[in-house]
Amino acid sequence: MRATDLDLLTSVSAPTVHPGASRAVVSVTHPSLAADAAVGQLWTIPLTGHAAPRRLTRGFRDTSPAFSPDGHLLAFLRAAPKSPPQLYVMDAVGGEPVAVTDRKLGVSEFVWTPDGRSLLFVSREPEQGRYGTVEGIDPAAEPARRIHGLKYQSNGLGYTIDRRAHVYRVAVPDVWAEPQPAPVPNPDGSTGEKPRAADPVQLTWGEWDDGSIAVSPDGATLAFVSARHDTRDADLRSGVHLLPVDGSGEAVDITGPHGSFSVLSVEFGGDGALYFLAQDVGESGRDFVARNTSLYVVESPGSVPRLLTDPESVDLTESDIVSLRDGAVLVRDRRRGALVLAEVDRSSGYRALTDERTVVTGAAVVARDGGATTVVVSFADSRTAGDVGEVTSSGLRRLTDFSAPLRRAGVIEPREVTVAGRDGYPVHGWVVVPEGEGPHPVLLDIHGGPFAAYTHGLFDEAQVYAGAGYAVLLPNPRGSAGYGQEHGRVIRQRMGTVDLNDVLDFLDGVIAQEARLDASRVGIMGGSYGGYLTAWTIAHDHRFAGAIVERGYLDPEAFVGTSDIGSFFSDEYTGTDPEQVRSQSPQAVVGQVRTPTLVLHSASDLRCPLGQAERYYAALKRNGVTSELVIFPGEDHELSRSGRPRHRRERFEIILEWWGRHLPVGRRA
């Protein structure tokens, strides 16, 4: 794979399955270098017969499909170029989509009501005078913001306190109605009021964000996630709230009185039981480090939430909840680089449905005649960035092959590796080795998080570097997710200790196993926490020919008050004692660095603000270290994953040019 192959990198949404179990629909998106944006359409996937998948819509970016309960309609989100996504519906067999919303800031999620007559959606409501609500007032002319709390921005969004997310209800339009004739012009040339979408009814209000919505099977109750308690600015708690769908009454928090939960998502089962995914953030409400997400159930109104999964061994952080049958749901368990689709039954417990080499990214269920169910998933693995399959008793039946063009361009199969560290602890990961005998120069690439992980899914960055002739090492050191809570929590207020040992031991162990790797030509790189550990490593180990520190968490002390997560992240990961913080700070040991270092950052990064990179780069420069600072305009913390495609291509080109200078392919040290 080359940087110019980004157009071939397809992503597939969670599927929606027709109630008749005849077909599924997914959104298939990809970075378009021509449009310099992510583009995509809906595709219909036959579940029976021999028909091939076909494209269903032709929008610029169509995502999040969902069949109506009776299967006659299909709802989805459509975004025009440089515009936020709006809610649309269409005849499920095809035809012209009809706009349901025209929201200034777009729609982020939606659900059908069980009767199929209404849609509930989440949208941000802009404060009057901001975000284009008044013509002629651009952002620089808006009034000053008066801030009284610590949480007021979010990476990729910006300010949140003046555009809160709330829940709305809107009637479903008649997609089969005859088109209205064009209005007759008035004498002054006007045509009167333009046709518009139905007016939505706002259901929630307040100085907080509401989201992750679900509707009870009888259609009477809305469930959503919100942080409405008095100390919400000082902790990470959030709760499940219930509200009548008709908007009457007050929202009631049904989880807050029963635990210290940070709730991620909520869903109703077919029997009316309410399930939710949450982390237990402890007595302080802030103890989030490496806390696995667990599944809970509220079995009847007024009952206490009951824990259904083991928080030590099961991690549902990247999951959602899909109702399977009465008493059981589907979730996705993060485990050793896989996302395993699992059934959780309230009576019989946990059962894995897919293997530990597949990354299941979404699932949908529909009942068939006779009581059986069809389970359709979107997934990735080492050979595909996104495809659709059906879960069967004999394994996963692949239904699409959207990544075939990418494989033809060149995909190298990673090799899974486990290395015994210096203290005997197993370090798990992968190595991607280029074609040819070598010996190949080596790149040690460290992931972000830290409570995240490399997976079995196709990783475009490793493929591009391997395609350029570099062997790429992808370790999941202690601190990573998917190996149990203790594996992740061991670096809490001990960053740069065993995690440093693990990445170096993985490097040494893989080189010792693989004769095609050149131990004398090694580089190191990483982003976010990976940028942290890269900067920390090159201050303590000088074997590397070069380093790339990208969007790095480099100065824990300066993180407080500047990052969108600065009110809690550094306190929990590095502590609050000044000496303890300095003992884990790359900025504090930058004077020990001798390795040529490329510092790469985004101008609009609110997670690891640009100042983290600028201070680190300035110290390198003042100390005489060969270094360069690259700043991408208009990009945030997600540049490498969802930034503008031309910037993503340019980023690859800059990275490979840096390695070409400091770690050239085909030249022995």
N, C-alpha and C positions, 0 to 999 in steps of 0.2 A: 504494500500500500504506500502511496505517495501523498504528500500534502494536497495535491491537486485532485485527489480522489474523494475529497470530503462530500461531494455530491452523491456518492454512492452509499453514504453512511445512513441507512434508514433506521428510524425508530418506530415502534408499533405501540399504540395505546392499549389499555385494557379493553378487552372485547365486550360487546353487548350481543346477546343471543336472542334470536327471534323466539317468541313463545311457542311456535310450532316446531322448534328444534331443527329447522331446515337450513339455517344459515346464521352466520355471525357477521358483525360489522366492526371494523377497527379503523382508526386513523393511522395513516402511514405518512410520516413526515421525514424530511431530510434537509440538511443545510444546502441552500442554493447559492453557488458563487455568482450566478448571473443576476439573481434578485438581491443578493447580499442579505438574505433573511432565511429563516426556516419556513419552508413551504410544505403543504401536504393536503391530502384529500382523504375522503372516506372510501374504503374498499369493502365489498361484500364477499364473504368467504363461504362457499357452499359446504355444508356438513355431510351431505349425502350425494350420491351420484358421482359423475366424473367432470362436471363443469369446472372451469378454471376460475380463480378469483378475478374480479373485475372492479374497475374504478366506478364509484357510485356518484361522486360529486366532483365539481371542477372549481371550487373556491381557491383563494390564495392560500389560506391556512385553515382547514377544517379539522376540528379535534373533538374529543370527548363524546362519542356517539352513545345514544341510549334509546332503545326501543320503548314505545309506550306500552303500558301493561297489556293491551289487547293486540299489540303488534302491528297496528295499522299505520302508526306514525313513527318517525325517527327524529329525535331532537339531537342537536349538536351545537358546538360553538364555532363561529366563523369570524375570522379576523381578516380585514382588508389590509393592504400595505400601509404601514405606519399608523394603524388604528387598533384600538383594543377589541377583544373578541366580544361578539354579541350572540345571543341565543336565537337559534333558528329551528324551525320544524319543517318536515317535508313528508310527503307520501312515502311510506316505507319501501315501496317498489320502485321509486324513482320520481322524477319530476322537479319542478322549480321550488327551491326552498323559500319559505316565508319568514321574514324577520319577526321575532317576538319581542325583542328589546332594542332600545336605542339609548343605552346608558353612556353618559359622558366618559366614565372610566371603565366601562366594559363589565363583563360578567366573568366570575372566576370558577363557579361550580353551579350545578343544578340537579334537581331530582324531580321525577314525575310524582303526582299524587296517585294513589291506587285506582281512582276512577278514570284517570287519563284526561280529565278536563282542565287541570291546572298544572303549572310548573312552579316549583319553588326554586329561587336562585339567590346567590350571594353576589353583592356588588358593593363597591365603595361609593359613598356619597360625598362629593366634594363640598368643602365649605364655600359659601358664596363669596365670589371675588377671587377665587383661586382656581387653578387648573383649567383655565379657559371658560369658566362659567360666565365671565363678563367680557364681551368683545372689546379688544383693544388693551386689555390688561395682561401683559405677558409676565412670566415668572419674576423678572427683575423688578417689576412695578407692583408686585403684590405687597400687602401690609406685612409688617414685621410679625414674626411668630414669637409668642410669649410662652416659654416652656417652664413647667413647674415639676416635671418628673424626670426620670432617668431613661425611660424607654419612649423614644419619639421618632426613631427612624428604623428602616429595614433595608438590608442590602437588596438591590434590584428593584426597589420601589421608591425609596426616599422617605419623606416625612409621612407619618401615619396618623398623627394626632388631628389633622384637619381633613382626613378622608377615611372615616371609619367604615369597616365592612359590616354590612347588615343583611338581613334576610328579607326577601320580597316574594309575593305571590302574584302570578299573572295568569289570565285565562289563555287557553290554547286557541290560536286562530283556526279558522276553517280553511284548510289548505286546498280544498276542492271547490271553493267558491269561484264563480266566474270573475275574471279580471275586470276591474272597474274601468269605464272609458276615461280617457284623458279629460281633465277639467277644461271647460270652455273659458278662454281668457276674458277677463274683465276689460272695460274700456281703457283702464290704465295699464294694461298688459299683465297684471297679476292674475293668478289662477286660484286665489284663496288659499286656505290651509292645505298644506301638503299631506298626503296619506301618511299615517304614522302607526307605530306599533301600539297595542293596547297599553293603557296606563297600569303599571304594577301597583300593588298594595304593599306598603312597607309593614313588616311584622315585628321587627326588633329595632330598638333605638338605644342610644347611650354613648358614653365616652369610652368605648371598648370595641373590640372586633369580635364578630360572631361568624362562625363557619362550620365546616364539616357537618352538613345537614343530613337528616334522615326523617322519613315520615312513617308513622305507625301503620300496620296493615289495614286498620279500619279508616285511615285517612284523617283521623281527628287530631293527632298530636304531632307536633314538630319537635324533634330533638336536635340540639346543636351544641357546639363547644364554645365556651366563652370564659374569660377571666374577669369577673365582676366584683370580686371581693375587695375590701378596703386596702389590703396590702399588695395589690397586684403589681404595683410599680417596684416592689422590693423583693418579690419572689417569682417563682416559675409555675405556680399552681394555676390550673384551669379546671373547669368542671363541665359536666353534662347538664344542660338545662332543657326543661320541657315547657312547651307553650302550645295552647290550642291553635290549630292551623287557621282558624277563622280570625285570629288576632285578638280575641277576647282574653281577659285575664292577664296575669303577670307571669313572667318566666320564673321557674323554680329550679334551683340548683339541687340535683338529687344525689350528687357525689361528694360535694364539699364537706358535708357534715360527717362523712364516713372515712376520710383518709386524706393524705397529702398527695393528691394526684396531679400530674401534668398530662392532660388528656389529648390524644392525637386525633382520634376519629371515633365515630359512633354509628351503629346500625341496628335496626330492628330485625328480629327473627320472624319467621312466618307465624309463630304462635304468640307474638306480641312481646316476647322477652327482649330486653334491650342490652346489647353488647357494646363494650367500648374498649379501646386500646389506650393504655396509660403507663407512664413511668411513676414509680413511687419516689418522690423527691425529698423524702425525709421530713423530720420535724422542722428544719429551717425553711423548707419549701424551695431550697436552692441546690440541693445535693443531686445534681444531674449527671455527674461524671460517670460514664459507662454504666448507667442504669438501663438495663434491658427493659423493653416495652412488653407488657403483659396483657393478656385478654381477661376481661372481667365481664360478669353478667349481672343484671338486675332482673330477677326472674318474674317479679310482679310489682305493681305499684306500691311504693313504700318499703320494699325489702332492701336489705343491705347488700351492696355489691359483693359478689363472690369471685375470688380469684380462680381462673381456670387453667393457667399455664405456669410453669416453674420459672420464676424470674432469673434464676442462675443459669439455666441451660437453654432456655428458649427466648429468642429475641425477635420481636415483631415490629421493630422500629420502622422498617420500610414496607409495612404491610397496610392493607385495608381489610375490611370485613365483608365477606360475601355470605349471605344466607344460603345454606345448603338444603336444610329440611328442618322441621320442628325439632328443636333441641340441639342443632348442630350448625356450625358455620365453617367457612374456609378462611384461612389466614396464610401469610407467607413468613416463614421462619428463616432468619439470616444465620447461616451455618457454614463455616469453613469455606467461604467464597461462593456459596450457593444461596439462592432464595428458594427454599423448599416449600411447595404448596402442601399445606397440612389441613386435615379435618380435625376440629375440636368438638367433641360431643360432650354435652353437659353430664352425661352419665358414664360414658366409657373412656373419655379422655382424648389424648393426642394420637393422631395417626398420620404419618407422612404419606403423601400421594405421588410425589416426584422424587427423583434421585438427587444426590448431592453434587452433581456436576451441571445442573441446569439452574439458570437464574430466571425464575418466574416473576414477571413484572406486572401481571394483572390476571384476573380470572372472572368468569361469569358462569352461571348455572341456570339450567332450565329443566323442568320436569317433563318427562316423556310419558306416553301412555303406558300404563302398567306400573307406574310408581318409580321407574328408573330415572336417572338424571344424566344429563349431558354436561360435562365440565370442559369449557374451552378456556385456554390460557394464551396470553402473550408471553414470549420468553426470549432469552438470549443464551448463547453458549459460546464456546471458543471459535465457532465458525460462522456465527450470525450475530448481527447487532440487534435484530428484532424480527421475530416471526410468530406465527400462530399455530397452535396445536390443540389436539383433543386428548384429554387424560383418559386412558383406557386401563383395563386390568392388566394388560401386557406392557404398559409403558406409554410414553408420549407419542401420539400419532401426528406427525408434521403435516400441516395443511397448506403451508405457503413456503416460498423460498425467496424472500425479498432481498436477501444478501448475496444471491448468486452473482450479480455483476461485480460486487466487491471482492468475492473470492477469485473471480477471473482476473481482477486487477492485481491480486497477490495478497493472501492471508497466510501467515506462518503460525502453525499450531504451537501454543505454549506447552512447556513441560512442567508438570506439577512437581514440587520439590519440598521436602522437609529436612531441615538441617538441625543437628544437635548443637546448641549453643555452648558457651564456655562453662555455664553452670548446669548444663544438661537439659536446659529447657528447649523443647522443640519449636523451631521457627518455620512456619509454613509459608509458602508462596509459589511463585512461578518464574520460569526463565524462558525468554523468547530468543532463540538463536537464529541468526541469518543463515541463508544457504551458503554452502562452501565449507572448506576444511578449516578456515581460520589460520592462525588465531585471531579472533575478533576483539576489537576494543569493547569495553564493558561500561554500561550505564547502570548505576544503582539508582532506581527511581522510587521515591518514598511518597506514599499517599497522604492525603489530608485527613482532617478529622479532629483529633486523632481517633475518635471512636467511629471509624469507618473501616473499609477494607477493600483490597483488590478482590475481584471475583473471577469466576469461570467465564464470564461474558467477554465478548470480543472488545478489546480496549484499543481504540484508534491510535492513541499516542504511542503505545508500545509497538504497534504494527508499523507506524511511520518510521520510528527510529530503527527498528529491525530491518525495514526495507531499505534504509540508507546504509546498512552494514554494521549496526551496533547490536551486540547482545544486551538485552534488557532484563534486569533483575527486578522482580516485583514482590517484596516481602510484606508480610503482615506481622509486624513486631508486637510485643506486648504494648497494650494501649489500644489495639485494633478491636473491631467488633466481630462477632460471630464465633467466638471461642470461649464464651462464658464471661460473666461479670468480673470475676477476679482477674482474668487476663486483661480486661480493659481498665480496671480500677487501680492496678498496681502502680501506674505512673502518676496517680493523683498526688500532686504536690511533690513529685519526684521525677519531673520531666527531664529528659536527657540522661537517664541512668540506664536501666535495663533495656529501654527502647533503643538507645545508642548501641549497646552491646549486641542486641538482636540483629540490627541491620548490618553491622560489621561482620558478625558471625555468619549471617546468611551469605554475604558477599564472599567471605573466605571459603565457606563450605561449598557453595555452588562452583566456584572456580576450581576447587580441588576435585570435584566430581566431573567437570566438563572440560575435556582436553582442548576444545575449540575456543576457549576463552583465554584472553591474554591478561595475566595478572599484573603485568607491568604497565598496562594502559587502561586506566579506570577513571571514570567521571562520576559525579554524584549530582542529583537534581531532585526537586520536589516542590509541591505547591501547598500553601496554607500551613497546616501543621507539618507537611512534608518540607516546606520552605524553612520552617523552624528547625527541624531535625537536620536538614542539610547545613544550615548556618552553624548549628551547634557542632555537627560532626567535623566540619573543616577547621573549627577552632581547636579541635583535640586530636585530629588525625590528618597528617599532611601527605598522604600517599596519592591524592587525587590530582589529575592533570588539569581539571577545571571543575567548576560548580555552577549550577543555576539555581538561584533562590527566587522562587516565584510566589507572588501574593502572600508573603511570609508573615507569620506571627513571630515577630522578632524582638519586640520590646514590651514585655508583659505589663510593666508599670505604665507606659504611655498608652496602652490599650484601653485603660479605664478612662471613660469620658470621651473617647473618640470613636470606638467601634459600636456598631449597633447591638453587639452582645457584651459590650465592655462593662456593663453593670454587674455581671456575674461570672463571666468566663474565666478571667484571670484569677479572681478570688478563689474559685473552686479548683482550678487546675494547677496554679503555682502558689496559692496561699496569699496571705496578707502581710506577713512579716517581711519588712524590707530586705533583710539579709537573705531570707529564704527565697524571695522572688529573684534577687540578683544572682543567686546560685543556680538559677534555671534560665537565665536570660541570655540569648545570643548577643544582644547589644552590649552586655557587660563584658563579654569575652571577645569582641570583634578584634581587639588588638592582637590576638593570637593567630589570626587568619593570615595565611600566606598564599592560599590557592587562588588563581585567577577566577573571578566570580562575575557572572552576569546576573543582575538584579532586575527582575521582570515584574511589572505591576500594572494595574488598571487605574485610570484616573478617578473613576467613580466607585471604587471599591469601598463599601461601608462596613464590610466584615473585618478585613484587615486593611485599615486606611492607608492611603498613599504615604503618609508620614512615616509609617513603619519602614517602608523601603527607602525613603529619602534619607532618613537618619543613618540607616545601616550603610547605604552606598556612600554617604559623605564620610563616614568613619573609615571605610575601606580606602577611599581615595586619599584621605589625609594621612593614612598609614602607608601609602605607597603601594598598595595591592593593585595589580592589574584588574580593572573592573569597568563595567559599563552598566548604565541604567536605561531601561526601555520602559516607556509609559504609553499605554494604549488609551487614546481618548474615547470617552463615551462608554467604556466597558466597566463592568463591575466584577465581583468575585468569581462569577461564573464564566469568564471569558473562554476558557479552554473547553467548556462543555456546551455552552449555549450562546456564546458571543456572536457578533456578526461574522458570517462565514469568511469574508475576505480578511478580517482581522485574525481569525483562527488560522487561515492559510499563512498569513504573514508571520504569525507567531511561530509556526512550524519552521518557516524559512529562516527566521532569526536564530532559533534554537540550533538548527542544523548548521548554520553558518558559524555559530560560536563553537560547536563541537568540531567542525571542519578546521578551525584555527588551532584549537587547543587539544583536540583528540582526533586527529585525522584517521580515516579508515585506510587500511592498507599500508601504513607506515609504522614500523616497529620503533619502540623507544630506543 
